[in-house]
């Protein structure tokens, strides 16, 4: 899990920051609906990054422990 995060983490962060930066410009639109769309898109991307880096690895580790206790293969 650590090796995967070390290898993939920087790419996830860089991609999210690039997308957020590009979409951030939309926030300054004169049309309120477009500005709201930009705000929600940036917020969604940042929350997805948080989920990718913190929540998903925790769920994978917890799920692996749970399913191994149900009779999964012993390593």
C-alpha positions in Angstrom: 0.0 0.0 0.0 2.8 2.4 0.9 4.7 1.7 -2.3 1.5 2.3 -4.4 0.9 5.6 -2.7 4.5 6.7 -3.1 4.5 5.9 -6.8 1.0 7.1 -7.7 0.5 9.8 -5.1 2.6 12.5 -6.8 0.8 11.9 -10.2 -2.6 12.1 -8.5 -1.7 15.4 -6.8 -0.2 16.9 -9.9 -3.1 16.0 -12.1 -5.6 17.3 -9.6 -3.8 20.6 -9.1 -3.6 21.1 -12.9 -7.3 20.4 -13.4 -8.2 22.6 -10.4 -6.0 25.5 -11.7 -7.6 25.3 -15.2 -11.1 25.1 -13.8 -10.5 27.8 -11.2 -10.7 30.5 -13.9 -14.4 29.6 -14.5 -15.2 30.8 -10.9 -14.7 34.4 -12.1 -17.4 34.1 -14.8 -20.1 36.8 -15.0 -22.8 34.1 -15.2 -23.7 32.8 -11.7 -24.5 29.3 -12.9 -21.1 29.0 -14.6 -19.3 30.4 -11.6 -21.1 27.9 -9.4 -20.2 25.1 -11.7 -16.5 26.0 -11.5 -16.7 26.2 -7.7 -18.4 22.8 -7.4 -16.0 21.2 -9.9 -12.9 22.4 -8.0 -14.4 21.3 -4.7 -15.3 17.9 -6.2 -11.8 17.4 -7.6 -10.1 18.2 -4.2 -12.5 15.9 -2.3 -11.8 13.1 -4.8 -8.1 13.6 -4.2 -8.6 13.4 -0.5 -10.6 10.2 -0.9 -7.9 8.7 -3.2 -5.1 9.4 -0.8 -6.7 8.8 2.6 -10.0 7.1 2.5 -9.5 4.5 -0.2 -6.2 3.0 1.2 -7.9 2.8 4.6 -10.9 1.0 3.2 -8.7 -1.4 1.2 -6.6 -2.3 4.3 -9.7 -2.7 6.5 -11.5 -4.8 3.8 -8.5 -7.0 3.4 -8.4 -7.8 7.1 -12.1 -8.4 7.2 -12.2 -10.8 4.3 -9.1 -12.7 5.4 -10.8 -13.3 8.8 -13.7 -14.9 6.9 -11.5 -17.7 5.7 -9.5 -16.1 2.9 -6.1 -17.5 1.9 -3.5 -17.5 4.6 -0.1 -15.9 3.6 
